[in-house]
């Protein structure tokens, strides 16, 4: 499909139906979810995420026909299952898989952070269902291997490094991409899964329909927006596979790119937000400021929820392919036709509206608060800059970037203000 501006939606773009299915299925499934007191919050969270994943996967297979689109690198050839080269490569790849598990185990064991109770949901899940998880991983790795056109991927190179004691494949590009992708999933999956479990527990005793006024509606929807986001995030990290063309194509490779991303998450952000970017005033936010003005309170709170809604849409639109620090496919429809980074823009605007740093006990405290929040905004600006540089390795993203710079919603608003007309993208990809 080609837009009037000349931008052609790539055949490999993330299906638009994924975002729609995610935005509908998560709240509907949560509402319809039966009361199961005999099943732990952790296991119910897993069941819920798997249900959403199943709907997303089925929609991509039956509606988007994702398995027929380019990008997976897979082709079904029955003879591959009997090819001695494929069989030998699988053995090497399984060594790489075992090494990957060992590296993650070593990381989790050596970091004191993961010994705390907060991460119990994730590690207890591994302990309780390790056999099932192992069987599933082996099944996926084996089936994908025999369907790959070029089966010697990063996992294979890692196995080769181990078997040759570092004499071969140590400098293979695929190895670097694989190890960085492993680091991304190894860091973010435990963190996001535990957040999701705790959010699930939070909503077990709450209902939107029990809300009696706007403040209660706001509190519920504010928290639920992050629950929806986390559901998509956990699915994205846990289910990356070539079978659904949701695998990692490449990763961010610069230290600065990793740094500006990781400092936005636990445990780094707790330290930075407390000691360097503390723009929040204790016991004072927008609700306390406007409590005596119910009409303005409702308008202000609704505006916050609007921007959080855009934020949720950006995660949902990625469907099975959400991930930090990686490229797993291009989303070019709403809300990614607003700007290249609608998630960061909406999130940062909501922080200004929630924390109201400009309202303070005195003028200079307000200035300090605003400077601190501007520092946070700058961090996200740098994240956006690094992401664009990483994603621009894809020709389709470069064409999308030019199109949005000239014809995105924000670009059109800027053009109306400045009096300039939108341009036509010259490159179609």
Secondary structure, 3 states (H helix, E strand, C coil): CECCCCCECCCCCCCHHHHHHHHHHHHHHHHHCCCCCCCCHHHHHHHHHHHHHHHHHHHHHHCCCHHHCCCCCECCCHHHHHCHHHHHHHHHHHHHHHHHHHHHHHHHHHCHHHHCHHHHHHHHHHHHHHHHHHHHHHHHHHHHHHHECCCCCHHHHHHHHHHCCCCCCCCCHHHHHHHHHHHHHHHHHHHHHHHHHHHHHHHHCCCHHHCCCHHHHHHHHHHHHHHHHHHHHHHHHHCCCHHHCCCCCEECCCHHHHHHHHCCCCCHHHHHHHHCCCCCECCECHHHHHCCCHHHHHHHHHHHHHHHHHHHHHHHHHHHHCCCCEECCCCCCCCCCCCCCHHHHHHHHHHHHHHCCCCCCCHHHHHHHHHHHHHHHHHHHHHHHHHHHHHCCCHHHHHHHHHHHHHCHHHHHHHHHHCCCCCCCCCCC
